[in-house]
Amino acid sequence: MKTVILGGTRGMGRAVARALVERGDSVFLLGRQSSDLEKCAKDLEHRSAGQAQVPTAICDLEDPSGFDAALDAADEALGGFDTVVITAGLFGTQEKLEEDPEFARRMLTVNFTNTVVFCENVRRRLLERGGGTLCVFSSVAGERGRKPVVLYGSSKAGLSRYLEGLDHRDREKGLVTICVKPGFVKTGMTEGLEPPPFAGTPEQVATRVVRALSRGEPEVYTPGPWRFVMMVIRCLPRFVMRKVGF
Ligand SMILES: NC(=O)c1ccc[n+]([C@@H]2O[C@H](COP(=O)([O-])OP(=O)(O)OC[C@H]3O[C@@H](n4cnc5c(N)ncnc54)[C@H](OP(=O)(O)O)[C@@H]3O)[C@@H](O)[C@H]2O)c1
């Protein structure tokens, strides 16, 4: 695969990039800080035992004017990419987002509006070349309206619905859309939060995502038990959701 990764400088994106390079795929990294990109590209080149060159370009989800140039650079370096993985996103606790409306606006814009704008650019490019794979990290937080994640969860709910719509409409045209819904995963994003049962690691998630990329699975809950946790949460009636604190 010739894969572009937006968000590969940290957490789950970095683990996915490592897993792909280690199995011999070509990877292009997009991110917002050149020093981080260079450091990660060197790490990936080292892991591929010198076999891979990992080019990079700047792409900030807060600045859609740069999306075209970033994807052009990836296309040129990879000779036409066939897969795009987006793990980039922002998180804030409900408390922090309510205290800081400007941060809440940025989080909503990055996680929903600008991620969808970026995906639309990718979708057009992949369909023009007959198809490809678009794999985007949403969250189990988007499955139900829940007290601790009212704002963050709503950004991911919108993203999940968009990806589901693409899967329904464009799969037969050759565009494989994969919506990854991680549960709690121990990364910089969740630092300082108490890990619940079934908390996972970026490496666990990466292994599962690489399998989903090979199989073209439309929806992935990871780590695995979160599929069953969310099955239960989806069934809870509204009066129960109003009472419980999770
Ligand atoms: N961790 C969890 O428990 C969990 C659970 C469910 C869903 N998720 C979702 O899974 C994805 C990956 O999460 P993670 O835990 O691996 O997060 P992370 O370690 O905090 O990494 C987030 C990545 O997003 C990038 N990013 C943030 N804002 C950006 C922007 N404006 N433009 C471009 N890149 C930007 C960061 O780049 P910099 O290096 O420049 O900061 C970083 O590479 C996210 O979408 C998150 O919402 C996480």
The ligand as an ORCA input file, in Angstrom:
! r2SCAN-3c Opt
* xyz 0 1
  N      -6.848      7.993     23.042
  C      -8.111      7.602     23.132
  O      -8.556      7.031     24.163
  C      -9.078      7.814     21.988
  C     -10.343      7.222     22.086
  C     -11.239      7.381     21.020
  C     -10.879      8.078     19.896
  N      -9.649      8.666     19.826
  C      -9.323      9.381     18.580
  O      -8.251      8.692     17.956
  C      -7.416      9.618     17.262
  C      -5.969      9.454     17.719
  O      -5.915      9.712     19.103
  P      -4.568      9.594     19.959
  O      -4.986      9.202     21.324
  O      -3.564      8.792     19.217
  O      -4.146     11.133     20.003
  P      -2.745     11.891     20.241
  O      -1.708     10.956     20.761
  O      -3.090     13.112     21.028
  O      -2.364     12.305     18.744
  C      -3.172     13.193     18.070
  C      -2.542     13.531     16.748
  O      -3.390     14.507     16.128
  C      -2.547     15.531     15.622
  N      -3.263     16.800     15.511
  C      -3.954     17.464     16.459
  N      -4.432     18.621     15.969
  C      -4.040     18.684     14.672
  C      -4.199     19.622     13.647
  N      -4.850     20.779     13.820
  N      -3.671     19.359     12.427
  C      -2.981     18.214     12.215
  N      -2.766     17.292     13.157
  C      -3.294     17.521     14.375
  C      -1.419     15.621     16.624
  O      -0.349     16.308     16.048
  P       0.782     17.070     16.938
  O       1.863     16.042     17.086
  O       1.160     18.225     16.104
  O       0.153     17.457     18.238
  C      -1.151     14.134     16.859
  O      -0.322     13.593     15.852
  C      -8.009     11.001     17.535
  O      -8.833     11.362     16.457
  C      -8.846     10.797     18.785
  O      -9.908     11.722     18.866
  C      -8.740      8.558     20.846
*
